[in-house]
Amino acid sequence: MTMILRPLLVVAALIFVVQVDAFVPPREGKAMHGSNSPLSPSLSRVSESARLFYKHLDDDEGSAERLPLTTADILRLTEMRSRHQTIPIMILDAMLPGQRLHFGSDDPRFGKLLEYVLSEDSAEMGMIGLNPHTGRPLNIGVTLTVKKENMHYNPLTKMVTLTAKGGRRFEVQGEPWMDETDSFYMAEVEIVDNREETMSEEDEQTAKRLDTKIPDLFESWLTWVIKSGKSTTEEMEKRIKDLGSMPKEIGKRAMWVAAMVNSSPSLEVCVEVRPAMLACHNDFQRTNLAVIALQSSIDHLSGKRRLF
């Protein structure tokens, strides 16, 4: 099924507690609206120096003292800096790592976007969706790697189509701006896959307990999807094969669940949870959301409590 680039109407509303933030409304410049001067994204840069400086508010610059950095400090700063990238982004659909999307357009600007991505060494672009509450672009998404072999051009319709798989999770830093040709958005992003996360000991234990429930809940959900006629055994096997087997890691398993209940094409068995899953700050939030999504979908399919 091909997704054509056009304004989306979001009708599902999240029922979960996780907060999903949209972009800050643009002030001036070309961000999100396309006027003449681009905005400078508010991304703090890490100094090349291997030393930090600090001073009290009432000190002058001459009194600043140097703090030597340990090897661990330098490695952490290097890792932090490597997470920040500038990439083109597309506002179309909320995706999760491992999900595959087939989309296309006959708009020449889409062709320019792909041409730019293929000219870069990483061949990566960012995909972000819309906030289900407001309909505005999210500031979270996943990277897509563009490959020529996954592109197709129809000379009759002049449509370019692309199949791509969700990769690394990122957060947009600051406001996107239009590229030099006014064809697509660019943005400073931070890759958050390996970012350090914090959990209380209680939340960590709860996450582990919830994670043990997921395999049985998923089997029950799968049974109800087929029993309700929403899909067939063969079709569900294809979806699972495409996404990959259920991961063993807690956080990845929770995201895998969200990718299944909101797989593409839609099964229409659960409200949209992918933006909320992307917005989770730790594995406790992810596993909690995954269990709620599975259980609420089971209740919906069994007729116990309808979601929509």
C-alpha positions in Angstrom: 0.0 0.0 0.0 1.5 3.3 -1.0 1.2 6.4 1.1 0.7 9.6 -1.0 2.1 12.8 0.5 -0.8 14.9 1.4 -2.2 16.5 4.6 -3.2 13.9 7.2 -6.3 13.9 9.2 -5.6 12.5 12.6 -8.7 11.1 14.2 -7.3 8.9 17.0 -6.6 10.3 20.4 -4.1 8.8 22.9 -5.5 7.7 26.2 -2.1 7.3 27.8 -0.4 9.6 30.3 2.9 9.9 28.4 3.4 13.5 27.2 4.1 14.0 23.5 5.5 17.5 22.7 5.1 19.1 19.3 7.4 21.7 17.7 7.5 25.2 19.3 5.5 27.5 17.1 7.9 29.3 14.6 8.8 32.9 15.4 10.5 34.3 12.3 12.5 33.0 9.4 11.9 30.0 7.2 11.2 27.4 9.9 8.0 25.6 9.0 6.6 28.5 6.9 9.3 29.3 4.3 10.2 33.0 4.6 13.6 34.3 3.6 16.1 33.7 6.4 16.6 30.3 8.2 16.4 30.1 11.9 19.5 28.9 13.8 18.5 25.7 15.7 19.2 26.0 19.5 21.7 23.2 19.7 24.5 23.6 22.3 27.9 22.6 20.9 30.5 20.6 22.7 33.9 22.3 22.8 36.8 20.7 21.0 39.0 21.5 24.1 39.6 18.8 26.6 38.9 21.2 29.5 35.9 22.8 31.0 35.7 26.3 32.4 33.5 27.6 35.2 33.1 30.9 37.0 30.8 32.5 39.6 28.3 35.0 38.3 30.2 37.9 39.9 33.6 36.8 38.5 35.2 38.3 35.4 36.5 36.2 32.6 40.1 36.5 33.8 39.2 34.7 37.0 37.8 31.6 35.4 39.4 28.3 36.6 40.1 25.2 34.5 38.8 21.8 35.5 40.7 18.9 34.0 38.6 16.2 32.4 39.1 12.6 33.0 39.3 10.1 30.1 35.7 9.0 31.0 34.6 12.7 30.8 36.2 13.1 27.3 34.7 9.9 26.0 31.3 11.0 27.3 31.6 14.4 25.6 32.7 12.8 22.4 29.7 10.4 22.5 27.4 13.3 23.2 28.7 15.3 20.2 28.5 12.3 17.8 24.8 12.0 18.6 24.1 15.4 17.1 23.5 15.6 13.4 21.9 17.8 10.7 19.5 15.8 8.4 16.6 16.4 6.1 13.2 15.5 7.6 9.8 14.5 6.2 6.6 15.1 8.1 4.4 12.1 7.2 3.9 9.3 9.6 5.0 8.3 13.1 7.2 5.3 12.8 9.1 3.0 15.2 12.5 1.2 14.6 12.0 -1.8 12.4 8.8 -0.6 10.8 8.7 -0.5 7.0 6.9 2.3 5.1 6.1 2.5 1.4 5.4 6.0 0.2 5.8 8.3 -2.7 4.9 11.5 -4.5 5.0 13.1 -8.0 6.0 16.4 -6.4 9.4 17.5 -7.8 10.4 18.6 -4.3 10.2 15.0 -3.1 12.7 14.1 -5.9 15.0 16.8 -4.7 14.8 15.5 -1.2 15.8 12.0 -2.3 18.6 13.4 -4.5 20.0 15.3 -1.5 19.8 12.3 0.8 21.6 10.0 -1.7 24.4 12.6 -2.1 25.2 12.4 1.6 27.5 9.7 3.0 24.9 8.5 5.6 22.1 8.5 3.0 19.8 9.2 6.0 16.7 11.3 6.4 14.3 11.7 9.4 10.7 10.8 9.5 8.3 12.4 12.0 4.6 12.1 12.4 1.8 14.3 13.8 0.7 14.8 17.4 -2.7 12.9 17.6 -4.0 15.6 19.9 -3.1 18.8 18.0 -2.3 17.6 14.5 1.0 19.5 14.7 4.4 17.9 13.8 6.1 16.0 16.6 9.7 16.7 17.6 10.5 13.0 17.8 11.0 10.4 15.1 13.2 7.8 13.5 15.9 7.9 10.8 15.3 6.2 7.4 18.2 5.0 5.2 17.5 5.6 1.5 18.7 3.1 -1.0 18.5 3.4 -4.8 17.4 -0.2 -5.1 14.3 0.6 -2.9 13.2 3.5 -5.1 11.0 3.3 -8.2 10.2 6.0 -10.8 7.1 5.8 -13.0 7.7 7.9 -16.2 3.9 7.9 -17.0 2.8 9.4 -13.6 6.2 10.9 -12.8 5.7 9.4 -9.3 8.7 8.4 -7.3 8.1 5.7 -4.6 10.3 4.6 -1.8 10.3 1.7 0.7 12.3 2.4 3.8 12.7 0.9 7.3 12.7 2.8 10.6 16.2 3.0 12.1 17.5 5.2 15.0 15.3 7.2 17.2 16.0 11.0 17.4 14.7 14.2 18.9 14.6 17.5 16.9 16.6 20.3 18.5 15.2 23.7 17.9 13.1 24.5 14.8 13.5 23.0 11.3 14.3 25.3 8.4 13.9 25.0 4.6 16.8 24.0 2.5 18.4 26.3 0.0 16.0 25.2 -2.8 12.9 25.6 -0.6 12.1 22.0 -1.3 12.3 20.2 2.1 13.0 20.8 5.8 16.4 20.4 7.5 16.8 20.0 11.2 19.4 19.5 13.9 18.6 16.2 15.7 20.0 14.3 18.6 20.1 10.5 18.2 18.7 9.1 21.5 19.1 5.3 21.1 22.0 5.1 23.5 21.3 8.1 25.6 21.6 7.4 29.4 18.2 7.0 31.0 17.3 7.0 34.7 14.8 4.9 36.6 14.1 4.4 40.3 14.8 1.0 41.7 11.1 0.5 42.2 10.3 1.5 38.5 13.1 -0.8 37.3 11.6 -3.8 39.2 8.1 -2.9 37.9 9.4 -2.7 34.3 10.9 -6.2 34.6 7.6 -7.5 36.1 5.5 -6.0 33.3 8.0 -7.2 30.7 7.4 -10.8 31.7 3.7 -10.4 31.0 4.2 -9.2 27.4 4.8 -12.6 25.6 1.5 -14.1 27.0 -0.4 -10.9 26.4 0.9 -10.8 22.8 -0.2 -14.4 22.1 -3.7 -13.5 23.5 -3.8 -10.4 21.4 -2.8 -12.3 18.3 -5.5 -14.9 18.9 -8.1 -12.1 19.2 -6.9 -10.3 16.0 -7.4 -13.5 14.0 -10.6 -14.6 15.8 -12.2 -11.2 15.2 -11.5 -11.4 11.5 -9.2 -8.4 11.5 -6.5 -10.5 9.9 -5.5 -14.1 9.1 -2.8 -16.3 10.5 -0.8 -16.1 7.2 -1.0 -12.3 7.2 0.1 -11.9 10.8 3.0 -14.3 10.2 4.1 -12.0 7.3 3.8 -8.9 9.5 5.9 -10.5 12.3 8.5 -11.7 9.8 8.8 -8.2 8.3 9.2 -6.6 11.7 11.4 -9.4 13.1 10.9 -11.7 16.0 10.1 -10.3 19.4 13.3 -8.9 21.0 14.4 -10.0 24.5 15.6 -6.6 25.7 12.9 -4.8 27.7 12.8 -1.5 25.9 13.1 -2.9 22.4 10.4 -5.5 23.2 8.0 -2.7 24.3 8.6 -0.8 21.1 8.2 -3.9 19.0 4.7 -4.4 20.6 3.7 -0.8 19.7 5.0 -1.4 16.1 2.8 -4.5 15.9 -0.5 -3.0 17.3 0.1 0.0 15.0 1.5 -1.9 12.1 1.1 -0.7 8.5 -1.3 -1.1 6.8 -3.4 -0.5 9.9 -5.2 -3.3 11.5 -7.6 -0.8 13.2 -7.4 -2.7 16.5 -5.7 -0.1 18.7 -5.5 3.7 19.1 -2.3 5.3 17.9 0.5 4.7 20.5 3.7 5.2 18.4 4.1 8.9 19.2 3.7 8.2 22.9 6.2 5.3 22.7 8.8 7.5 21.0 8.2 10.1 23.8 8.9 7.6 26.7 11.9 8.5 28.7 12.8 5.0 30.1 11.9 1.3 30.0 9.4 1.6 32.8 7.3 4.0 30.7 7.7 1.8 27.6 6.7 -1.5 29.2 3.8 0.2 30.9 2.6 1.6 27.6 3.1 -1.7 25.8 1.0 -3.6 28.3 -1.8 -1.0 28.3 -1.8 -1.1 24.5 -2.1 -4.9 24.3 -4.7 -5.2 27.1 -6.9 -2.3 25.8 -6.7 -3.8 22.2 -7.7 -7.2 23.6 -10.6 -5.7 25.4 -11.7 -3.9 22.3 -11.5 -7.0 20.1 -13.3 -9.2 22.6 -16.1 -6.6 23.0 -15.3 -6.0 26.7 -14.5 -2.3 26.2 -14.6 -0.6 22.8 -11.8 1.9 22.0 -13.7 3.4 19.0 
